[in-house]
Amino acid sequence: MPIEELEILKAACCVAGVDGGISDREMVLLRTLASSAAVGEASFGAMVDRATTEPESYREEFDLPLGDADEAMKTLVDIAAAQGDPSERQQDMLRYFAERVGVGRDRVEALVTKRVADHGTAEQRR
């Protein structure tokens, strides 16, 4: 199992679950990440359960990869923006992870704005 993909999956679960639930759209994205990281269903289920019941516990448990911090943040922003505007708790979590990997706050805000606009545009076409 690729360790970088596993760490991004754990962070993504945390971002999705920080509000106490994971939407269907977020779950689709998370399952794609889990498949890419070769994470089995039982392990994935445990990650999702923990993310919704103890999302803050992930903060000290792992480190996001530094290889391509911008790409990692794009993935996390995709999860947070899956339902539209990320919640305040999701935004806090994104800022926390961005700080840990050295991505500036302005960059994160630009990514969020772009992803929300992209998701809105896709929804309008349906």
N, C-alpha and C positions, 0 to 999 in steps of 0.2 A: 504494500500500500504506500503510495507516494506521501511522504510526511508533509510536504508543503500543501498539497491538496487537502489532507486531513485537517491541518491547522486552519485553513480557510473555511472548510466545512464547519468546524466547531465555532468559529467566529460568526459565520453566517447564521447558524442555529441560534446563537446568542442574540444577534441583531433581530432576527425574526421573532424570537420568543420573549423579548424583553417586556412586551406589553401583556404577557400572560397567555397568549394564544398565537397560533400560526394560521394564516389564511390559506385558502386553497392555492392561490397564485404563488404565495411564498413557498408552500410545500412542493409545488412542481419544480421550482428553482432549486430547492434544497435536495430533492431526490436526484436531480441531474448532477449536482455536486457530489452527492454520496456515491452515485454510480461511477463518476469520474475518479473518485478517490478509492474505489473498490471497497466501500464500507458495506458490510452485510446489513440485512434488515433489522436484526436484533440490536446491533450496535447503533444503527441510525435511530431506531426508536428510543433507545436510552438517551441519546444526545438530544433529541427533540423533547423528551419528557423533562430532562434536566434543564434545558433552555427555557421552558415555560414555567417551571416551578422554582428554579434557582438561577436566573440568568446572570446575576452578578458574580456567581461563584466561578464563572469562566475567566474572569478578568486576570486572575493570578495563576491560572492553571496552565496556560500555554502562551506561546509567542507566535505572532504572525510572521511569516517569512519576509525577509528583506530583499529577496532577489528582484522582484518587480512589485514594489509597494503600490504603485499606481494601479496596476492590474488587480491586485488584491482588494484595493479600496473600491474599484469599479464593481467587483463582484458583490461586495458588501452593500454598496449603494443600490445595486439592482435588487437585492433582497428587500432593503428598506423601502424602496420606491415601488414595489410590486403592486401596492394598493393605492398608489397616488402619493400624496405628501407624507413623508415619514413622520411618525409621532415624535414628540419632544424627547421621549426616552430613547427612541431609535436614533435620533440625531445626536443625543449625548453619547450613545454607544459608538456611533460612527466617529465622532470627534476623539473619543478615547483611543480607538484603534488607529486612527490617522496619526495621532500624536506618537503612539508607540512605534509606528513604522516610518515616521518622518515626513508625512504628507501634510502640507499646510492646510489650515482651516479654509482659506479661500478656494483651494482646489477641491476640497470636499463639497463645499457649497455649490461650486460650479457643476460638479458631477451630479449632485442631487437635483439641481435645477434642470439639467439636461435629461436625466432619466425620467423625472416626473413629466416633462414635456413629451418625451418619446412615448411613454406609456399612455398618456392622454391622447396623443395622436393615433396610436394603434387602436385605442378604445373607440374613438370617434369614427374610425373606418368600419367598425363592425356593425 
